Every structure is written in structure tokens, then in C-alpha cells.
């Protein structure tokens, strides 16, 4: 059999047909094999934009653009595996991304792939089989009253003195 990609043997066609028939009998969707993760995520972002707040959409788009697409955007959506996700999570932790940020990345990918499942584009949500990293609690050390007083004395006359006073008296965080 001749296809745009070249020749496929009769045995290969018969094998693919048997798989499609089996999946159909099991109630699994017949999925397009050409759509890449990048193409799907772009479409998903357009759809999800009207269902979430602007700040949420901005976070989703950032996680997709900065982390997911460079890692496996060219992979066919139907070929994406939990192993791809685990490798991404490990790489991001190694690069210094916090465990909380990686967990948020996992949540975005999970939500997108849940939509792909509902749309019948994938047979399973592979994010279900991937384990996001455990969130690490960071212990913050606050300044003792004497330390705060010495800090403010040292900051006296600095152009950011008012900011330092506000931060200390209101209990603001660095972020």
C-alpha cells in the first residue's frame, strides 16, 4: 500500500486495522496520529482561555511555552508517555525549578491531557501515570526584634529605607 510517507506492507495495514477494531470494540477512541503535542496544546490554550481567569491563562501559557513545548512539543500526541513527563520533571528540578513549580507544571499538563481524553484525541491521560515531585516546604527564618532594629539602623538614609520599614512592619515576603 502506498502512503505519502512511503510504502506500507499489507501485514502492517492488517495489524493497524486489527488494533483499531479492537480499540473500537473496547470503546476506546480512534485518534489522529499526526497531531503533535505542540499543536494540541496551542489549540487547548485557545479553548481554555475563555474558561479561566486571565492570570490563570497567563500561567498556563507560560508553563506550556517555557517548559512543555521545548521538551516534547514535536512528539506526536498519541506517542506521549508518562516517561516523557517524568524526564521533564527531573530535568526541571535539576535546572533549579522549585518542586512547587514542577507540581504546577504537572497540573497544567494533566488538565490539558484530560481535555485531550474528553475530545477523544488520546486513549489515556498519561499524566495519571506520572508522579510529580513532592513539594518541599521551605522554612523561613524571620528576624528577631534586635536584628530588625539593627537592619533598619543600617538602612537609614538608603533610598529604599521606606520599603524596608514597610516590609518589616507589615511582615511582607521577598516575593
Buried (B, 14 or more C-beta within 10 A) or exposed (E): EEEEEEEEEEEEEEEEEEEEEEBEEEEBBEBEEEBBBBBBBBBBBEEBBEEEEEEEBEBBBEBBBEBBBEBBBEBBBBEBEBEBBBBBBEEBBEEEBBBBBBBBBBBBBBBBBBBBBEBEBBBEBBBEEBEBBEEEEEEEEEEEEEEBEEEBEEBEEEEEEEEBBEBBEEEEEEE
